[in-house]
């Protein structure tokens, strides 16, 4: 429970209605308490941090001015939603965030009526808010609709599609443009440069206002000044862009100044049509270490707020992301045609070293997954060999480009797919549950799933040297600890690896599930195959085993529906082979948040769950084991 002595204002706020009863002149104190409570809470439990610190005053002002939840407040991405959750009835549960049975890490409609739209991926807020505004107007509702989007998220094409449409239909809605120069890492691109000019324009704005007061409006000088002002605005601030799209632009204003925020929000709330309020904030505001190391403090584990985050010692085993990052640099040294692409995930996807060693071959396209994939396709057309480093969950956003621009044209693009399978604390929005399913149906696509670290490196080389589209999907975290060969070895495409010859049952394991499969195979005296390739499938191995075994078990950390196990069943059906098959994988549901181990257990993909499922399906094997033990 919150300490009412340390947090007298915050302790009295059970919902935004309580906040709206607090006088304006006390809201700065509310914001100070909210920031202190956020630091204390995240320090004890971990979670997204810097983005929330940056919007404390904005969150207080929004809930104070607008009648939430009747007025709709839509957050983009959701990294910044912790202050919002604290003010909307979830204050005392905030330390459960990201944990099993705790609060979701992002806004979630099922969790609270104040979470008006579920998010986790970027650049959806303006479209969702526009849809809400149009629907409300059709019903005659007078509610206000507000979208809050950052300067990183607004770089995505979807945001501009929504702005383009919103300016045409002219709904009563507000877009709050939160400009802090950061997303997960530094923002890049022309939009970022334009915002930097807007920041630099504050001195110009002050000069302009003094001149306007000194020069009569109707004089020649006044008319000249007005024309000059419009040209200057186009040079220094983004108002021209947004106003040409049909949004009335206000700003930029200080997003940490409560009185300024209240005045601006009340003004734009009273205006009809589409409005855009540009606020300038600092990611990590109010906690010096987070302000100074904005990338490091984007998301944190538990830490001592007095000492700050203590860097953890490097794990004894490299992560799959580390393996990819090292391979990328090694292959770049061997082949000058290699180009590396990331949609704003340099750190997460392991491209920091590559960006430093090969800056001229490194392309961060900002939050623009569709563009990243088609950019790679264009590069491949001219003889380059692009590698797109992307999370499984974010590749979903570029599915049409993967189909139409890469696979259909059989272009030489390598997809390095991180965070495949169960991810854990970030929950359903970030789970990599579906990539095998949605990639497997694409003609020309080679798909690989490594069982260990060295196999990951070999598969990356295999995919890169394959003359066509290839995808290598690997999980978050570390592998079993297999020694890594530093040569750039390749594997024969479409060939599985028979790991154990047993009797009766054959376990066909795809990717990271090989370790528990090996334990079960030894217990049951079952055959074990590391399938390696989801496409092309090693049909010769499958058919040989089908004629020498009683049943198959397929095992994968992907959705069972349409996944790797389905490929095995399709192969047998195509050859007229009838065989009992148990498909083990992720269930037909969205996975809740928790640790990766907890989520695997919930899905029945930990060792006890796999053992139970096999013995329940093949009880005669359990009886034989019991007899042998006796």
Rosetta blueprint (number, residue, H / E / L):
1 X L
2 X L
3 X L
4 X L
5 X L
6 X L
7 X L
8 X H
9 X H
10 X H
11 X H
12 X L
13 X L
14 X L
15 X L
16 X H
17 X H
18 X H
19 X H
20 X H
21 X L
22 X L
23 X L
24 X H
25 X H
26 X H
27 X H
28 X H
29 X H
30 X H
31 X H
32 X H
33 X H
34 X H
35 X H
36 X H
37 X H
38 X H
39 X H
40 X H
41 X H
42 X H
43 X H
44 X H
45 X H
46 X L
47 X E
48 X E
49 X L
50 X H
51 X H
52 X H
53 X H
54 X H
55 X L
56 X H
57 X H
58 X H
59 X H
60 X H
61 X H
62 X H
63 X H
64 X H
65 X H
66 X L
67 X L
68 X L
69 X L
70 X L
71 X L
72 X E
73 X E
74 X E
75 X E
76 X L
77 X L
78 X L
79 X L
80 X L
81 X L
82 X H
83 X H
84 X H
85 X H
86 X H
87 X H
88 X H
89 X H
90 X H
91 X H
92 X H
93 X H
94 X H
95 X H
96 X H
97 X L
98 X L
99 X L
100 X L
101 X L
102 X L
103 X L
104 X L
105 X L
106 X L
107 X L
108 X L
109 X L
110 X L
111 X L
112 X L
113 X L
114 X L
115 X L
116 X L
117 X L
118 X L
119 X L
120 X L
121 X L
122 X L
123 X L
124 X L
125 X H
126 X H
127 X H
128 X H
129 X H
130 X H
131 X H
132 X H
133 X H
134 X H
135 X H
136 X H
137 X H
138 X H
139 X H
140 X L
141 X L
142 X L
143 X L
144 X L
145 X E
146 X E
147 X E
148 X E
149 X E
150 X E
151 X L
152 X L
153 X H
154 X H
155 X H
156 X L
157 X H
158 X H
159 X H
160 X H
161 X H
162 X H
163 X H
164 X H
165 X H
166 X H
167 X H
168 X H
169 X H
170 X L
171 X L
172 X L
173 X E
174 X E
175 X E
176 X E
177 X E
178 X E
179 X E
180 X L
181 X L
182 X E
183 X L
184 X L
185 X L
186 X E
187 X L
188 X L
189 X L
190 X H
191 X H
192 X H
193 X H
194 X H
195 X H
196 X H
197 X H
198 X H
199 X H
200 X H
201 X L
202 X H
203 X H
204 X H
205 X H
206 X H
207 X H
208 X H
209 X H
210 X H
211 X H
212 X H
213 X H
214 X H
215 X L
216 X L
217 X L
218 X L
219 X L
220 X H
221 X H
222 X H
223 X H
224 X H
225 X H
226 X H
227 X H
228 X H
229 X H
230 X H
231 X H
232 X H
233 X H
234 X H
235 X H
236 X H
237 X L
238 X L
239 X H
240 X H
241 X H
242 X H
243 X H
244 X H
245 X L
246 X L
247 X L
248 X E
249 X E
250 X E
251 X E
252 X E
253 X E
254 X E
255 X L
256 X L
257 X L
258 X H
259 X H
260 X H
261 X H
262 X H
263 X H
264 X H
265 X H
266 X H
267 X H
268 X H
269 X H
270 X H
271 X L
272 X L
273 X L
274 X E
275 X E
276 X E
277 X E
278 X E
279 X E
280 X E
281 X L
282 X L
283 X L
284 X L
285 X L
286 X L
287 X L
288 X H
289 X H
290 X H
291 X H
292 X H
293 X L
294 X L
295 X L
296 X L
297 X L
298 X L
299 X E
300 X E
301 X L
302 X L
303 X L
304 X E
305 X L
306 X L
307 X L
308 X E
309 X L
310 X L
311 X L
312 X L
313 X L
314 X L
315 X L
316 X L
317 X L
318 X L
319 X E
320 X H
321 X H
322 X H
323 X H
324 X H
325 X H
326 X H
327 X H
328 X H
329 X H
330 X H
331 X H
332 X H
333 X H
334 X H
335 X L
336 X L
337 X L
338 X E
339 X E
340 X E
341 X E
342 X E
343 X L
344 X L
345 X L
346 X H
347 X H
348 X H
349 X H
350 X L
351 X L
352 X H
353 X H
354 X H
355 X H
356 X H
357 X H
358 X L
359 X H
360 X H
361 X H
362 X E
363 X E
364 X E
365 X L
366 X L
367 X L
368 X L
369 X H
370 X H
371 X H
372 X H
373 X H
374 X H
375 X H
376 X H
377 X H
378 X H
379 X H
380 X H
381 X H
382 X L
383 X L
384 X L
385 X E
386 X E
387 X E
388 X E
389 X E
390 X E
391 X E
392 X H
393 X H
394 X H
395 X H
396 X H
397 X H
398 X H
399 X H
400 X H
401 X H
402 X H
403 X H
404 X H
405 X H
406 X H
407 X H
408 X L
409 X L
410 X L
411 X L
412 X L
413 X L
414 X E
415 X E
416 X E
417 X E
418 X E
419 X L
420 X L
421 X E
422 X L
423 X L
424 X L
425 X L
426 X L
427 X L
428 X H
429 X H
430 X H
431 X L
432 X E
433 X L
434 X L
435 X H
436 X H
437 X H
438 X H
439 X H
440 X H
441 X L
442 X L
443 X L
444 X L
445 X L
446 X E
447 X E
448 X E
449 X E
450 X L
451 X L
452 X L
453 X H
454 X H
455 X H
456 X H
457 X H
458 X H
459 X H
460 X H
461 X H
462 X H
463 X H
464 X H
465 X H
466 X L
467 X L
468 X L
469 X L
470 X E
471 X E
472 X E
473 X E
474 X L
475 X L
476 X L
477 X L
478 X E
479 X L
480 X L
481 X L
482 X L
483 X L
484 X L
485 X L
486 X L
487 X L
488 X L
489 X L
490 X L
491 X L
492 X L
493 X L
494 X L
495 X L
496 X L
497 X E
498 X E
499 X E
500 X E
501 X L
502 X L
503 X L
504 X L
505 X E
506 X E
507 X E
508 X E
509 X E
510 X L
511 X H
512 X H
513 X H
514 X H
515 X H
516 X H
517 X H
518 X H
519 X H
520 X H
521 X H
522 X H
523 X H
524 X H
525 X L
526 X L
527 X E
528 X E
529 X E
530 X E
531 X L
532 X L
533 X E
534 X E
535 X E
536 X L
537 X L
538 X L
539 X H
540 X H
541 X H
542 X H
543 X H
544 X H
545 X H
546 X H
547 X L
548 X L
549 X L
550 X L
551 X E
552 X E
553 X E
554 X E
555 X E
556 X E
557 X E
558 X E
559 X E
560 X L
561 X L
562 X L
563 X L
564 X H
565 X H
566 X H
567 X H
568 X H
569 X H
570 X H
571 X H
572 X H
573 X H
574 X H
575 X L
576 X L
577 X L
578 X L
579 X L
580 X E
581 X E
582 X E
583 X E
584 X E
585 X E
586 X E
587 X L
588 X L
589 X L
590 X L
591 X L
592 X L
593 X L
594 X L
595 X L
596 X H
597 X H
598 X H
599 X H
600 X H
601 X H
602 X H
603 X L
604 X L
605 X L
606 X L
607 X H
608 X H
609 X H
610 X H
611 X H
612 X H
613 X H
614 X H
615 X H
616 X H
617 X H
618 X L
619 X H
620 X H
621 X H
622 X H
623 X H
624 X H
625 X H
626 X H
627 X H
628 X H
629 X H
630 X L
